[in-house]
Amino acid sequence: MLDSKITALKVSLILIASVVAVEATAGFIENSLALLGDALHAAFDAVTTMILLLTARLGAKPPDIDHTYGHGKIETLGGMLGGLMLLLLSFILVYESASRLLDGNFVVSPGPLGFSAVLYTMTIDLARIIVLRGAGSSITVKTDLLHALSDFGSTMIALLGLALASLGYYGGDPLAGVVLGLLLGYLSLNTVKRTSLELSDATSSDLLSEIRETILKTEGVSECKKLRVRRVGERVYIDSKITVQGDVELDEAHAIASRVETNLSMLIGDVDVTIHVEPGISNLFVERQVKNFTHEIESVKEIHNLKILCLKDGIHLAFHARVDPKIDLIKAHDIADHLEKMICEKIPGVKDVFVHLELYQDGILKAEPLEDPEIIRKIYWIVSQHREIKTLKKSRVYVTGGKLHIYLDCSLDKDKSVDAVHRILSHVEEDLKEIFPNSVVEIHSEPV
């Protein structure tokens, strides 16, 4: 790839050098600012091509101890210097052409030599375009191709100036010189702006958006943070943190990072990607982590009613922990305090933990079936007030430890979502507990 790029730039340099010689000679002989301006543009392109040729070799050198990002900035610096040179020369061309227009000094004698020089230049420009288009898509080749296209356009302007002069409007030549000078100034300003932004590590918002979108579309990526992008020569360097599910294995996290690198390579081409993987926070991950920590404490038998609250300062947790009823208050407090500190330290993003301790009752509960018809009737009546429930298929009511246990089997419309069913059954449970305080209510749902 490097050899084809170097060969194309060498051919382009030889061709453009011949244009400088032909147009400059014809411009001096016929005193045509349009031809001299176009020769000036070609000379700038020759210098630029030499810089690109030199920097293509230097930029291809591998990173070393002094240039850990490689040597690509040399190419950018050369482009900036070339742009400043062209800006100065275009100003001189506009000034001289405008002076001729204002003074009426139209000393130009268009003849076969001038037209032959212009036609030769157009032929050479077309040859350069063909050579460079077949040499790949590197930054240096693209830059030289852009100059070849601008050369072709400026030569057309020079041809127009000569044509007007040959028709008797001698002001057409300096007028074409003004237009050409302004065109070159515009191109040089764009070159200076682009290279200065690149030297200051500025990145376009469009490129950043494309990179961020590509990262977030990669399977397994939950979040993209601290994205940093810089261009060094032809290579784009990308550094980003991504968040993945906290419970994925190490090899899967590595595979996700590799997929991100592959997708970015397909988007940009020559890219160096550094991805930092961080575990994300999900309900399942937090629940597993909390359960793992509580299992390490012998006195804690189980946890339930875990609530995960996302606030501005981080994640707040609250849950109930059932502990051995034989431990004293001091021991219970130490357990809660230890759990809270451990969870805050070991689960990323957790800022506060509230643990509510409950007694754990081991063994089988002794219960008696309830035979009070009035209570059964009230239960059926409460359920019937919720018209989304089609039938109450079965009810079981027990009494244990002075507490009422109500177990119901209900059928609902099969098209309802799980979320909708959960909301309906929660309302039924609330209504039952309002009539029977301190009761335990469990409702099973089935499709009709």
PyMOL commands that set and color helices and strands:
alter all, ss='L'
color gray80, all
select helices_A, chain A and resi 2-30+33-59+73-103+112-133+139-166+172-199+205-217+250-268+283-295+329-346+373-384+418-435
alter helices_A, ss='H'
color red, helices_A
select strands_A, chain A and resi 223-232+235-245+271-280+300-311+314-323+350-359+368-369+389-400+403-412+440-447
alter strands_A, ss='S'
color yellow, strands_A
deselect
rebuild
show_as cartoon
